[in-house]
């Protein structure tokens, strides 16, 4: 059993003011004067410090974090190994630009990625700042290496906010609305969504493949890009067999299979990567979020013959693979290994799924419970139907926030509650969070 990292501020949720408190409200007024209104805050409490699974705001409230900064602080907050590694690197040097004068930590991160990502073939990597950058560069590599243009993506997908990744993303509001025109040669096909389509993985894959072959033509497709478990789209876990069937089709047709593991990677699902569950081996893998414990770092890793097909200077960026972020990634990976957090993710998943399935029996608004490892969600519906119930999701998030628990909503229809606790959360903290969540669901129903 992995215990929570002990915190000087305590390990228990504690609400001592209304939320947001007076200091957070004052800070929010300052924010409104100088920060773009295009940036929103789901829960406008202003954080001063954090430890383990607890955030402490400006008013001294101790908040239980079941969101991990959207799957970023997988190893928890204020991890001693991470603090030590980042502090030492800042003292040594903060930046040279790897494309100008390189450094060992960049190479070490790429060595780790070659070892950890699925597949025994020779791999190389390139490091970037964000998930969007990693995805965009994956598309560049696939197009150059294959000489083809078309990119296939899926309903409910989310891949980022740059121009190209907005085109790859399915949901219009708030991600795409009036930001076009978007990049061309993007084709969208149906995702396996067991709760709604009630299809087997093989059946859902056959439908997607038929659309690709009919509307695009296999010989025109450079890459098939998919989240093995969709994130923003609603934590949609495809039916077993869906991913293997798509992978087999890409291999048969010379199409690059890109797994977007930005939210699902690095032990989040109870495997190092979500594709490991069915033994799928992608050609390219994009990573970010849980890779560096909160420091901005993303990776693109894949078959050496694809990655090395790019001409010299074709990949890069000023800050990509920054030495401080690289040091954080190495400490994060070591912590995941040393604390056996892949096993802890499975324990957390068992607890979450058991609790939510039990809750589902008591209330009529939970249409579906799904997930894997510490990446679990419930889809909220109008009682007795599959009609999305976004109002219930909003009510549940607000209730939990007022009780000092962070949970996140997602989904194409805004009706999914997702849980992404740090993998160092204690059993006691998890039980406390589930108690609050249960009360919130009952209140909403």
C-alpha positions in Angstrom: 0.0 0.0 0.0 1.3 3.4 -0.9 0.7 6.0 1.8 0.1 9.7 1.1 3.2 12.0 1.4 3.0 13.5 4.8 2.4 17.2 4.7 3.3 20.1 7.1 -0.1 21.5 6.4 -1.9 18.3 7.3 -3.4 15.5 5.2 -7.1 16.1 5.9 -9.7 18.3 4.1 -10.5 21.4 6.1 -12.9 24.2 5.2 -12.5 27.2 7.5 -14.2 29.9 5.3 -16.8 30.0 2.7 -15.4 29.1 -0.7 -14.0 31.1 -2.3 -12.8 32.9 0.8 -12.2 36.6 1.2 -8.6 36.5 0.1 -9.4 34.4 -2.9 -12.2 36.8 -3.9 -9.9 39.8 -3.6 -7.3 38.0 -5.8 -10.0 37.2 -8.3 -10.9 40.9 -8.6 -7.3 41.6 -9.4 -7.3 38.8 -11.9 -10.3 40.2 -13.8 -8.5 43.5 -14.3 -5.4 42.0 -16.0 -6.1 38.4 -17.2 -8.0 37.7 -20.4 -11.6 36.9 -19.9 -11.1 34.0 -22.4 -9.4 32.1 -19.6 -11.9 30.6 -17.1 -11.4 29.3 -13.6 -13.5 26.3 -12.7 -13.0 26.9 -9.0 -11.6 30.4 -8.2 -9.8 29.6 -5.0 -6.2 30.8 -5.2 -3.6 28.2 -4.2 -0.6 29.1 -2.1 0.9 25.6 -1.4 0.1 22.0 -1.8 1.3 18.6 -0.5 0.3 15.1 -1.5 -3.4 15.2 -2.3 -4.1 18.5 -0.4 -4.2 22.0 -1.8 -4.0 25.0 0.6 -5.6 28.2 -0.6 -4.9 31.9 0.3 -7.5 31.7 3.1 -6.0 28.6 4.7 -8.6 26.1 3.5 -7.3 22.6 2.8 -8.8 21.2 -0.4 -8.8 17.6 -1.4 -7.6 17.3 -5.0 -9.4 14.7 -7.1 -8.3 16.4 -10.3 -4.5 16.4 -10.2 -4.4 19.6 -12.4 -6.1 17.5 -15.1 -4.0 14.4 -14.7 -0.7 16.3 -14.3 0.3 15.9 -10.7 0.0 12.1 -10.8 2.8 11.6 -8.1 1.1 14.3 -5.9 2.2 17.7 -4.8 5.5 18.7 -3.2 7.2 15.4 -3.8 10.6 15.5 -2.1 12.3 13.7 -5.0 10.9 16.2 -7.5 11.8 19.2 -5.4 15.3 18.1 -5.0 15.8 17.4 -8.7 14.3 20.6 -9.9 16.2 22.7 -7.3 19.5 21.1 -8.2 18.9 21.8 -11.9 17.9 25.4 -11.4 21.1 25.9 -9.4 23.1 24.4 -12.3 21.5 26.0 -15.3 17.9 26.8 -16.5 18.2 26.9 -20.2 20.6 26.6 -23.2 18.2 25.5 -25.9 18.9 21.8 -26.8 19.2 22.8 -30.4 22.1 25.1 -29.6 24.1 23.3 -26.8 22.6 20.0 -25.7 22.6 18.4 -22.2 22.4 14.9 -20.7 18.9 15.1 -19.1 17.2 15.5 -22.5 18.9 12.3 -23.7 18.0 10.5 -20.4 14.3 11.4 -20.8 14.3 10.1 -24.3 16.0 6.9 -23.1 13.3 6.4 -20.5 10.6 7.0 -23.1 12.1 4.5 -25.4 12.1 1.9 -22.6 8.6 2.7 -21.2 6.5 3.2 -24.3 5.0 0.1 -26.0 7.0 -1.9 -28.5 10.4 -3.4 -28.7 11.4 -1.8 -31.9 14.1 0.9 -32.1 12.6 4.3 -31.0 13.6 7.9 -30.9 11.9 10.9 -29.4 11.6 14.7 -29.5 10.6 16.8 -26.6 8.2 19.8 -26.6 6.3 22.0 -24.1 2.7 20.9 -24.4 0.5 18.1 -25.5 -0.8 20.2 -28.4 2.8 20.5 -29.7 3.4 16.8 -29.3 0.3 16.0 -31.3 1.1 18.6 -34.0 4.5 17.2 -34.5 3.2 13.7 -34.6 1.1 14.7 -37.6 4.1 16.4 -39.2 6.1 13.2 -38.8 3.4 11.0 -40.2 2.8 13.1 -43.2 6.4 13.5 -44.1 7.3 9.8 -43.5 4.3 8.5 -45.6 4.0 11.1 -48.2 0.3 11.2 -47.5 -1.9 14.0 -46.2 -5.1 12.7 -44.6 -5.4 12.4 -40.8 -8.2 10.3 -39.3 -9.6 11.3 -35.9 -12.7 10.3 -33.9 -15.9 11.7 -32.6 -15.6 13.2 -29.0 -11.8 13.6 -29.5 -9.8 16.3 -27.8 -6.2 16.9 -29.0 -5.4 20.6 -28.2 -6.0 24.3 -28.9 -3.5 25.2 -31.6 -4.9 25.7 -35.1 -4.1 22.1 -36.2 -5.1 20.5 -33.0 -8.4 22.4 -32.9 -9.1 20.9 -36.3 -8.4 17.5 -34.7 -10.6 18.2 -31.7 -14.3 17.3 -32.1 -16.1 19.7 -29.7 -16.9 23.2 -31.0 -17.6 25.2 -27.8 -15.4 26.4 -26.1 -12.5 25.0 -28.1 -13.2 25.9 -31.7 -16.0 28.4 -32.0 -15.2 31.2 -34.5 -11.5 30.4 -34.4 -11.3 29.0 -37.9 -10.5 28.4 -40.7 -8.8 25.2 -39.5 -6.2 23.0 -41.1 -7.4 20.8 -43.9 -7.3 17.1 -44.6 -8.8 16.1 -41.2 -11.5 13.3 -41.3 -13.6 12.3 -38.4 -15.2 8.9 -37.9 -17.3 7.3 -35.1 -15.7 6.3 -31.8 -16.6 3.2 -29.9 -18.9 4.5 -27.2 -20.3 1.3 -25.5 -22.8 3.2 -23.3 -24.4 4.9 -26.3 -23.8 2.6 -29.3 -24.0 -0.7 -27.5 -21.6 -2.3 -30.1 -18.8 -4.7 -29.6 -15.3 -3.4 -30.3 -15.1 -5.3 -33.6 -18.5 -4.0 -34.7 -17.6 -0.4 -33.9 -14.2 -0.7 -35.6 -15.8 -2.1 -38.7 -18.0 1.0 -39.0 -15.1 3.4 -38.5 -12.9 1.5 -41.1 -15.7 1.4 -43.6 -16.1 5.2 -43.3 -12.4 5.7 -43.7 -12.2 3.5 -46.8 -15.3 5.0 -48.4 -14.8 8.7 -47.6 -11.0 9.0 -47.6 -9.4 6.0 -49.1 -6.8 4.0 -47.2 -4.0 4.9 -49.6 -4.5 8.6 -48.8 -4.4 8.3 -45.0 -1.1 9.3 -43.3 -2.2 8.6 -39.8 -5.0 7.5 -37.5 -4.9 9.5 -34.3 -6.8 8.3 -31.2 -6.9 8.6 -27.5 -7.0 5.1 -26.1 -9.3 6.4 -23.4 -10.8 9.7 -24.5 -10.3 12.5 -22.0 -12.2 15.8 -22.5 -14.7 13.9 -24.6 -16.0 12.0 -21.6 -13.5 9.4 -20.4 -14.9 7.1 -23.1 -13.4 3.6 -22.8 -13.8 1.9 -26.2 -15.1 -1.6 -26.2 -12.5 -4.4 -26.1 -11.2 -5.2 -29.5 -11.8 -1.7 -31.0 -8.2 -0.5 -30.7 -6.6 -3.8 -31.8 -8.8 -3.9 -34.9 -7.8 -0.3 -35.8 -4.2 -1.1 -35.2 -4.4 -4.1 -37.5 -6.0 -2.1 -40.2 -3.3 0.6 -40.0 -0.5 -2.0 -40.3 -2.2 -3.6 -43.3 -2.6 -0.2 -45.1 0.7 1.5 -44.3 -1.0 4.0 -42.0 0.8 5.5 -38.9 -1.1 4.6 -35.7 -0.7 7.5 -33.3 -1.8 7.0 -29.6 -2.5 10.2 -27.8 -1.6 9.2 -24.3 -1.4 12.7 -23.0 -4.1 12.3 -20.3 -4.0 8.5 -20.0 -0.2 7.9 -19.9 2.2 7.4 -17.0 0.4 4.9 -14.8 -2.9 6.7 -14.7 -4.9 3.7 -16.0 -3.1 1.0 -14.0 -0.7 0.4 -16.8 2.2 2.6 -17.9 0.1 3.4 -21.0 -3.6 2.8 -21.7 -2.8 0.9 -24.9 -1.0 -1.7 -22.8 -4.3 -3.0 -21.6 -5.0 -4.8 -24.9 -1.3 -5.1 -26.0 -1.7 -2.5 -28.8 1.7 -1.2 -30.1 1.4 2.3 -31.7 3.8 3.6 -34.2 3.9 7.0 -32.5 3.0 8.0 -28.9 2.3 11.5 -27.6 2.9 12.2 -23.9 2.6 15.2 -21.6 0.6 15.9 -18.4 1.8 13.2 -16.0 5.3 13.0 -17.6 6.9 15.8 -15.5 5.0 16.2 -12.3 3.7 19.7 -13.1 6.6 21.1 -15.1 5.8 21.8 -18.8 7.1 18.9 -20.9 5.7 16.8 -23.7 7.1 14.0 -25.7 6.7 12.4 -29.1 8.1 8.9 -29.2 8.0 6.4 -32.1 9.6 4.1 -34.6 13.0 5.3 -35.4 12.5 5.0 -39.1 9.5 7.4 -38.9 11.0 9.9 -36.4 14.4 9.9 -38.2 12.8 10.4 -41.6 12.4 14.1 -40.7 15.1 16.4 -42.2 17.6 18.0 -39.8 16.0 21.1 -38.2 12.5 19.9 -39.0 11.6 19.3 -35.4 12.4 21.6 -32.4 11.4 24.6 -30.4 13.2 27.1 -28.1 12.0 25.6 -24.8 11.3 22.0 -25.8 12.9 19.6 -23.4 14.0 22.5 -21.0 16.6 21.1 -18.6 14.4 21.9 -15.5 11.4 20.1 -17.0 13.6 17.2 -18.0 15.0 16.9 -14.5 11.4 16.9 -13.2 10.5 14.1 -15.7 13.3 11.9 -14.6 12.3 12.4 -10.9 8.7 11.7 -11.8 9.4 8.5 -13.6 11.7 7.3 -10.8 8.9 8.1 -8.2 6.4 6.2 -10.3 8.7 3.2 -10.3 9.9 3.4 -6.7 6.5 3.8 -5.2 4.9 1.2 -7.5 2.3 3.7 -8.4 1.1 1.6 -11.4 -0.2 -0.9 -8.8 -1.6 1.9 -6.6 -3.6 3.2 -9.7 -5.3 -0.2 -9.9 -6.2 -0.1 -6.2 -7.6 3.3 -6.6 -9.6 2.2 -9.6 -11.1 -0.7 -7.8 -12.2 1.6 -4.9 -13.6 4.2 -7.2 -15.5 1.8 -9.5 -16.9 -0.2 -6.5 -18.2 3.0 -4.8 -19.7 4.5 -8.0 -21.4 1.3 -9.1 -22.9 1.1 -5.6 -24.0 4.7 -5.8 -25.5 4.0 -9.3 -27.9 1.5 -7.7 -29.2 4.2 -5.3 -29.8 7.1 -7.7 -31.4 7.4 -11.1 -29.2 10.0 -12.7 -26.0 7.9 -13.1 -26.4 6.3 -16.6 -22.9 4.8 -16.8 -19.8 4.2 -14.7 -16.6 3.6 -16.5 -12.8 4.0 -16.5 -9.6 2.2 -15.8 -7.2 2.7 -12.9 -7.3 6.1 -11.4 -9.1 7.5 -14.5 -12.7 6.9 -13.7 -16.0 8.7 -14.6 -19.7 8.6 -14.3 -22.1 9.8 -17.1 -25.1 11.6 -15.8 -28.5 11.3 -17.6 -32.1 12.1 -17.2 -33.6 9.3 -15.1 -34.5 6.2 -17.1 -32.9 7.5 -20.3 -29.6 8.1 -22.0 -30.3 11.8 -22.5 -27.4 13.9 -21.2 -27.9 15.7 -17.8 -25.4 18.5 -17.8 -27.3 20.4 -15.1 -26.7 17.5 -12.7 -22.9 17.5 -13.5 -22.7 21.2 -12.8 -24.6 20.8 -9.5 -22.3 18.0 -8.4 -19.1 19.9 -9.2 -20.4 23.0 -7.3 -21.5 20.9 -4.3 -18.1 19.2 -4.1 -16.2 22.5 -4.5 -18.2 24.1 -1.6 -17.2 21.1 0.6 -13.5 21.5 -0.3 -13.2 18.7 -2.9 -12.1 19.3 -6.5 -13.8 17.2 -9.1 -13.9 17.9 -12.8 -16.7 17.8 -15.4 -16.1 16.8 -19.0 -17.8 15.2 -22.0 -19.1 16.3 -25.4 -22.4 17.1 -23.7 -21.0 18.4 -20.4 -22.6 15.6 -18.4 -19.6 13.5 -17.2 -17.9 13.8 -13.8 -14.3 12.6 -14.0 -12.0 11.6 -11.2 -8.2 11.9 -11.5 -6.8 11.7 -8.0 -3.1 11.8 -7.3 -1.8 8.2 -7.1 -0.4 9.0 -3.6 -3.8 9.7 -2.2 -4.4 7.8 1.0 -7.3 5.4 1.5 -8.7 7.8 4.1 -8.6 10.8 1.8 -10.2 8.8 -1.0 -13.0 7.6 1.3 -13.5 11.2 2.4 -13.7 12.5 -1.2 -16.1 9.7 -2.2 -18.4 10.5 0.8 -18.7 14.1 -0.4 -19.2 13.0 -4.0 -21.9 10.6 -2.9 -23.7 13.4 -1.0 -23.4 15.7 -4.1 -24.9 13.1 -6.4 -27.8 12.4 -4.1 -28.5 16.1 -3.7 -28.4 16.5 -7.5 -30.8 13.6 -8.0 
